[in-house]
Amino acid sequence: MMASKRSAVNCLSCAQVFTAFVLIYAARLLHGYTNPADVAAINGLYAALGCPSLPGWVPNGGDPCTESWQGVVCNNTDISSIILIDANLGGELGDSLSSFSSIKDIQLSNNNIGGSIPSNLPVTLQTLFLSDNELSGSIPSSLSSLTLLFAMSLNGNQLTGEIPDAFQDLIGLFNLDLSSNNLSGQLPPSLENLSCLTTLHLQNNQLSGTLDVLQDLTLKDLNIENNLFNGPIPDKLLSIPNFKKDGNPFTPLPSPTSPTTPPPPPPFSGPPCSGKAPGGKVDGPCEESNAKRCKKTTNRVVWISTGGAVSSFIILVLTILRSMPRRPELPIFFVPIGAPEQPPPKVEKPKSPYSNSPAPTCLDVPQCTCPPPTRVLHREFSARNIVI
């Protein structure tokens, strides 16, 4: 008796649970399966796009997740993706995108969508592809709130202004394409926070400044062609596997020099190393290279001056010697060996100036005591004796 009552209670409980489940499912079918917030958001997007001819789409109500709207992907009751590439869409994006509860992927590339990029994009976005449309205006700074974003393509539009400094929290972004727009100005400093960025396309814009903010990124594909970037290219960027940089006024790289041959020293020019500029302003001590050049130049001047003085002295001495009168040269007589001895030359007695008779000698004067006659000797000349 007790067992039969217990079985009846169990059967009643099961029937009640089944009835409740049927009623809940019927209510879902009656009011729609899709999250009502997502239904309102997609209705607003459809109206902003100009109500294009898309299978299943309606401007009001509907159930995108159960009625298989074209390009709509759901996760349970929430719309997770809208993919309508090259679907001949026009109009604008509108302001209803922020109403999606958990949408992750919006791909509307290769259409004719105009207007501006909404500032209130859904914060749950992971991919945003709006390339090759007719979007205008600037890139909204509200991108900073898309902390889950890992890929964004806005290329092939008519966007203007500067790239906003809004990437400080987008650390998961690995693909960014802003090419073929009319963007200008310098790269924002917050780009250096994109530690996962591997692909960056910025070609065909009017961007300027240097590329220093990109040098520490893990880039594999970088295209910056046809911009106004200047200055030297950081060495780290030159090692990127796919780096395109043509069409920019970069500072040319210095020509490589041989490691074994030092570069020639620059020619000496300018004022001597005095530590002062021409206007009297102190510039500081000479650099080592300038000091060496100054020392060499000073030594060269000293040697030139010394050489000039010595040359002048030698010329002066030679001039004086040439102007002095010459001493008369005495004849040199050579007597051959074995020649007969010549008598000594006859010495005539001097005549007195007062008479024609020969002047008296000491032998004729009786008062004088004449010295004994001296013997006149003469030498024999030979080929070795020379009489001057």
C-alpha positions in Angstrom: 0.0 0.0 0.0 2.8 2.4 1.0 4.8 1.4 -2.1 1.9 2.2 -4.5 1.5 5.6 -2.9 5.2 6.4 -3.3 5.1 5.4 -7.0 2.2 7.6 -7.6 4.0 10.6 -6.0 7.1 10.0 -8.1 5.0 9.9 -11.3 3.3 13.1 -10.4 6.6 14.8 -9.8 8.0 13.7 -13.1 4.8 14.9 -14.9 5.1 18.3 -13.2 8.7 18.7 -14.3 8.0 17.7 -17.8 5.0 20.1 -18.0 7.1 23.0 -16.7 9.8 22.3 -19.3 7.2 22.3 -22.1 5.7 25.5 -20.8 9.2 27.2 -20.7 10.1 26.0 -24.2 6.7 27.2 -25.5 7.2 30.6 -23.9 10.7 30.8 -25.7 9.1 30.0 -29.0 6.3 32.5 -28.4 8.6 35.4 -27.4 11.8 34.4 -29.3 14.9 32.5 -28.4 17.5 35.3 -29.0 18.6 37.7 -26.2 16.1 40.6 -26.5 19.0 43.1 -26.1 20.8 41.6 -29.1 17.5 41.6 -31.1 17.1 45.3 -30.5 20.8 46.0 -31.4 20.6 44.1 -34.7 17.3 45.7 -35.6 19.0 49.1 -35.1 22.0 48.1 -37.3 19.7 46.8 -40.0 17.9 50.1 -40.1 21.2 52.2 -40.1 22.4 50.1 -43.1 19.4 51.1 -45.1 17.4 47.9 -44.7 19.4 46.0 -47.4 18.1 42.8 -49.0 19.4 40.2 -46.5 17.7 36.8 -46.1 15.9 36.6 -42.7 16.6 40.2 -41.6 13.7 42.4 -40.5 13.7 45.9 -39.0 11.7 45.0 -36.0 11.6 41.9 -33.8 12.5 38.5 -35.2 14.7 35.8 -33.8 18.2 35.9 -35.5 19.4 32.8 -33.6 16.6 30.5 -34.6 15.6 32.0 -38.0 19.0 31.8 -39.5 19.6 35.4 -40.4 22.3 35.7 -43.1 25.8 36.2 -41.5 24.6 35.9 -37.9 26.2 33.4 -35.6 25.0 32.8 -32.1 26.3 31.3 -28.9 23.3 30.0 -27.1 20.9 32.9 -27.0 23.5 35.7 -27.6 24.7 36.9 -31.0 28.4 36.4 -31.2 29.3 37.3 -34.8 28.0 39.3 -37.7 29.9 38.5 -40.9 28.7 40.2 -44.1 31.7 40.6 -46.4 31.1 42.0 -49.9 27.3 42.0 -49.4 26.7 45.3 -51.2 25.8 47.1 -48.0 25.4 50.9 -47.8 24.2 53.3 -45.2 26.0 53.7 -41.9 26.9 51.7 -38.8 24.6 53.7 -36.5 24.7 53.9 -32.7 23.2 50.5 -31.7 26.4 48.4 -31.8 27.1 49.0 -28.1 23.8 47.3 -27.2 25.1 43.9 -28.1 25.5 41.9 -25.0 28.5 39.7 -25.9 29.3 40.1 -29.6 32.9 39.2 -30.4 33.3 39.5 -34.2 32.1 42.2 -36.6 33.2 41.8 -40.2 31.7 44.2 -42.7 34.6 44.6 -45.2 34.2 45.3 -49.0 31.0 47.2 -48.8 29.9 50.8 -49.3 29.2 51.7 -45.7 29.8 55.4 -45.1 29.6 57.8 -42.1 32.0 57.6 -39.2 33.1 54.8 -36.9 30.9 54.8 -33.8 32.5 55.9 -30.6 30.5 53.5 -28.5 31.7 50.2 -29.9 30.9 47.0 -27.9 33.7 46.3 -25.3 33.4 42.6 -25.9 34.8 42.9 -29.5 37.8 40.7 -30.4 37.9 41.3 -34.2 36.7 44.4 -36.1 37.0 44.4 -39.9 35.7 47.4 -41.6 38.2 47.7 -44.5 37.4 48.8 -48.1 34.3 50.9 -47.3 33.6 54.7 -47.4 34.1 55.5 -43.7 35.2 59.0 -43.0 36.1 61.1 -40.0 38.7 60.2 -37.4 39.4 57.0 -35.5 37.6 57.3 -32.1 39.7 57.4 -29.0 37.2 55.0 -27.4 39.3 52.2 -28.9 41.1 52.2 -25.5 38.1 50.4 -24.0 38.4 47.4 -26.4 40.8 45.5 -24.1 39.9 42.1 -25.7 40.6 43.2 -29.3 43.2 41.2 -31.1 42.6 42.2 -34.8 41.4 45.4 -36.4 41.3 46.4 -40.1 40.2 49.9 -41.1 42.2 50.1 -44.3 40.8 51.4 -47.6 38.6 54.1 -46.2 38.7 57.9 -46.1 39.7 58.3 -42.4 41.5 61.5 -41.5 43.3 63.1 -38.5 45.9 61.5 -36.2 46.0 58.0 -34.9 44.6 58.3 -31.4 46.9 57.5 -28.4 44.6 54.8 -27.2 46.5 51.5 -27.4 48.0 51.4 -23.9 45.5 48.6 -22.8 45.2 46.7 -26.1 48.0 44.3 -25.2 46.5 41.4 -27.0 46.3 43.2 -30.4 48.4 41.3 -32.9 47.0 42.6 -36.3 46.5 46.3 -37.1 45.8 47.6 -40.6 45.2 51.4 -41.0 46.6 51.6 -44.6 45.2 53.6 -47.5 43.5 56.4 -45.6 44.4 60.1 -45.1 45.8 59.8 -41.6 48.5 62.3 -40.6 50.7 63.2 -37.7 53.2 61.1 -35.7 52.8 57.6 -34.4 51.2 57.7 -30.9 53.5 56.7 -28.0 51.0 54.0 -26.7 51.9 51.8 -29.8 55.0 50.7 -27.9 52.6 48.8 -25.4 51.4 46.4 -28.2 53.8 43.6 -27.1 51.9 41.0 -29.2 51.7 43.0 -32.4 53.2 41.1 -35.3 51.5 42.8 -38.4 51.3 46.5 -38.8 50.2 48.1 -42.1 50.4 51.9 -42.3 51.2 52.5 -46.0 49.6 55.1 -48.2 48.9 57.7 -45.6 50.5 61.1 -44.6 52.1 59.9 -41.4 55.3 61.7 -40.3 58.0 61.6 -37.6 60.3 58.8 -36.7 59.8 55.1 -36.1 61.4 54.9 -32.7 58.2 53.9 -31.0 58.1 50.6 -33.1 61.7 49.4 -32.5 61.0 47.2 -29.5 57.9 45.4 -30.9 57.9 41.8 -32.1 56.9 42.7 -35.6 57.1 40.2 -38.5 55.3 42.2 -41.1 55.7 46.0 -41.3 54.6 48.2 -44.2 55.1 52.0 -44.0 55.4 52.8 -47.7 54.4 56.2 -49.1 54.3 58.3 -46.0 56.3 61.2 -44.7 58.4 59.3 -42.1 61.9 60.8 -41.7 65.0 60.4 -39.6 67.2 57.3 -39.4 65.6 53.9 -39.4 66.2 52.0 -36.1 68.5 49.1 -36.6 66.0 46.7 -34.9 63.4 47.3 -37.6 65.9 46.4 -40.4 65.8 42.8 -39.1 62.0 42.4 -39.6 61.4 39.6 -42.2 58.9 41.6 -44.2 59.7 45.3 -44.0 58.6 47.7 -46.7 59.7 51.3 -46.3 59.9 52.9 -49.8 58.4 56.3 -50.5 59.6 58.0 -47.3 62.3 60.8 -46.9 64.4 58.8 -44.5 67.9 60.0 -43.6 70.3 57.9 -45.8 72.4 55.4 -44.0 76.2 56.1 -43.9 78.3 54.1 -46.4 79.9 51.1 -44.8 83.7 51.3 -44.2 86.2 48.4 -44.1 86.8 47.3 -40.5 90.6 47.0 -41.2 91.0 50.4 -42.9 90.3 53.4 -40.7 88.4 56.3 -42.4 90.6 59.1 -43.6 90.9 62.1 -41.2 88.8 65.2 -42.2 90.9 68.1 -43.7 91.9 70.7 -41.2 89.8 73.8 -41.4 88.6 76.6 -39.3 90.4 78.6 -36.6 93.2 77.1 -34.4 92.3 75.3 -31.3 92.1 78.0 -28.8 89.0 77.0 -26.8 87.0 80.0 -28.1 84.7 80.5 -30.9 85.2 83.3 -33.4 82.9 85.5 -31.4 84.8 85.0 -28.2 82.4 82.5 -26.7 84.1 79.7 -24.9 83.4 76.4 -26.6 85.5 74.2 -24.2 88.8 72.3 -24.8 89.7 70.9 -28.1 88.8 67.3 -28.8 91.6 64.8 -29.0 91.5 64.6 -32.8 91.6 68.4 -33.1 94.5 68.6 -30.7 96.5 66.1 -32.8 95.8 68.1 -35.9 96.8 71.3 -34.2 100.1 69.8 -32.9 101.0 68.4 -36.4 100.2 71.7 -38.0 102.4 73.6 -35.4 105.3 71.2 -35.9 105.0 71.6 -39.7 105.1 75.4 -39.4 108.2 75.3 -37.1 110.1 73.0 -39.5 109.2 75.2 -42.4 110.3 78.3 -40.6 113.6 76.7 -39.5 114.3 75.4 -43.0 113.7 78.9 -44.4 116.0 80.5 -42.0 118.9 78.0 -42.7 118.4 78.4 -46.4 118.6 82.2 -46.1 121.8 82.0 -44.0 123.5 79.7 -46.5 122.6 81.9 -49.4 124.0 85.0 -47.5 127.3 83.2 -46.8 127.7 82.2 -50.4 127.0 85.7 -51.6 129.6 87.2 -49.3 132.3 84.6 -50.4 131.6 85.3 -54.0 132.0 89.1 -53.5 135.4 88.9 -51.7 138.6 89.6 -53.9 140.7 86.5 -54.8 144.3 86.1 -53.7 146.8 86.0 -56.6 148.0 82.6 -57.4 151.9 82.1 -57.1 153.6 80.2 -59.9 154.6 76.7 -59.3 157.9 75.5 -60.8 158.7 71.9 -61.4 162.4 70.8 -61.8 162.9 67.4 -63.3 165.1 64.9 -61.5 168.7 64.8 -62.8 168.6 68.3 -64.3 172.0 70.3 -64.2 172.4 72.5 -61.2 171.7 76.1 -62.0 173.9 78.8 -60.6 172.4 81.1 -58.2 171.1 84.3 -59.6 173.5 87.2 -59.7 172.8 89.9 -57.2 173.6 93.4 -58.4 174.8 95.9 -55.9 172.5 98.8 -55.4 173.6 102.1 -56.9 173.9 105.2 -55.0 171.4 107.8 -55.8 174.1 110.5 -55.8 176.6 109.1 -58.3 176.9 106.7 -61.0 179.5 104.7 -59.3 178.4 101.6 -57.5 177.5 102.1 -53.9 180.2 101.2 -51.5 179.9 98.0 -49.6 181.1 97.2 -46.1 184.3 95.9 -47.6 185.3 99.3 -49.0 184.7 101.1 -45.7 187.8 100.7 -43.6 186.1 101.8 -40.4 183.7 98.9 -40.5 184.5 95.6 -39.1 182.9 93.4 -41.6 181.4 90.1 -40.5 182.8 87.0 -42.0 181.3 86.3 -45.4 178.3 84.1 -45.2 178.0 81.1 -47.4 175.1 81.1 -49.6 173.5 77.8 -49.8 171.0 76.8 -52.4 168.9 73.7 -52.5 168.7 71.1 -55.1 165.4 70.9 -56.7 163.8 67.8 -57.6 160.4 66.7 -58.8 159.5 66.5 -55.1 160.6 70.1 -54.2 158.5 72.9 -55.2 159.8 76.5 -54.8 157.1 79.2 -54.4 
